[in-house]
Amino acid sequence: MKLLHFADAHIDMANYGRHDPQSGLPFRVLDFLKSLDIIVDTAISKKVDLVLFAGDAYKDRSPAPTFQREWGKRIIRLSLAKIPTLLLVGNHDISPAAGRANAVQEFDTLQVPYVRVLNKPQLLTPKDLWDLPLQVIALPWIARSGLMASTGETNSTEAISRIEDNVSGLVEQYLVEAEPSLPIVFTAHASVEGARYGGERLVMLGNDLVLSGSLVRNPRFSYVALGHIHKPQDLNQGGQPPVIYPGSIERVDFGEAMDEKYFILAEIESARDTKVEWIKIAGIRPFIDRQTVLQSSERVTEALITALPSPEEMTEAIVRLTVEYPREWDSLIDETALRVHAREAFEFHLVKRPKLDARVRIPEGQAVSSLSPLDLLDQYWRAMKMENEAEIEVLQNLAREVILNEPASLTP
């Protein structure tokens, strides 16, 4: 049995760039949709037996109808190809208010063929899965706040501990009920102990319910399909079952600048033998993140241009340059020249971090009272990181004239 697993689509992530004049969609949304098209095309061309989406179709819990339309177009393609598709509800899909529909509810409401929304913990048997010889234990996003209210606990630490124990007990109960001879896939939109986070903390909503590592690595599972954490990883590397976060399908922000993007083809040959293929998504828009600290007030713009890649390397990339510098050098930064250099970039961000110099430190063993005003001024110039000794000498001579009433020498 061949299963395609992906997660964290966030197709309405439009936090960078412009709109496409033809479609009216933000170019960044088109990036996410392009990755989603690659995934759907692969499912159809490989004739997979099941597509399992592990949650977070959107970023916004109440997505605009336009984005729902674009998501729907891709899922309908799977339905028309008669590929069974499971849509797990993630934290960005659940309703922001009790009683309201989740963001992917329409597929259940309209009873779209071969598509099923998993919006509550459940055990799915072959009769629930279009007679596939498979069982699925589903654990959609569980909000801590709602569960705490249901337990009546007032101590949050004790409540969360109880909730995590209850969730583990529920999964164990499903395992007891499951048919031992059939493979079991466990899918959850949640955090797992030991998982490494990427930059998705910026888009997470609410607190995490953390599943134990021993729970997800249970050898009764043939495959564990996770969503919620954007950094691709196998939490049971080299072992059975594979416990996989495929990651988001596009880079969400600069926290994911170095991450490649994937989806998974898992081939379940028996209840205890699953082979996994990581499919790298081609054409992901580059994120380039550079930092620099200005050390001199001379040739400031040239130094910043040197800190950036060449215009060719920045073509169609989202670029950020973060620069730290003394506040008084602010006027020396030619932002227009930097933007001209980065003109081939999809978008260029200059992040200025002006800083005040730290207090001048007196050398150990010396007291302020032991230093003359001119000595203190000399230390101040050097604390300002003035590198031109000639300038320091001129300033010292001017200070000598003021302080000691001596004629100043304007040449060192």
Secondary structure, DSSP 8 states (H G I E B T S, - for coil): -EEEEE----TT---SS-B-TTT-SBHHHHHHHHHHHHHHHHHHHTT-SEEEE-S-S-SSSS--HHHHHHHHHHHHHHHHTT--EEEE--TTTS-SSTTS--TTTHHHHTT-TTEEEE-S-EEE-GGGTTT-S-EEEEE----HHHHHHHHT-S-HHHHHHHHHHHHHHHHHHHHHHS-TTS-EEEEEESEETT----SGGGT--S---EE-HHHHT-TT-SEEEEES--S-EETTTTSSS-EEE---SS--SGGGTT---EEEEEEEEETTEEEEEEEE-TT---EEEEEEE---SSSHHHHHHHHS--TTTTTT-EEEEEEEEEGGGGGG--HHHHHHHTTTSSEEEEEEEEE--------TT--GGGS-HHHHHHHHHHHTT---HHHHHHHHHHHHHHHH-----S--
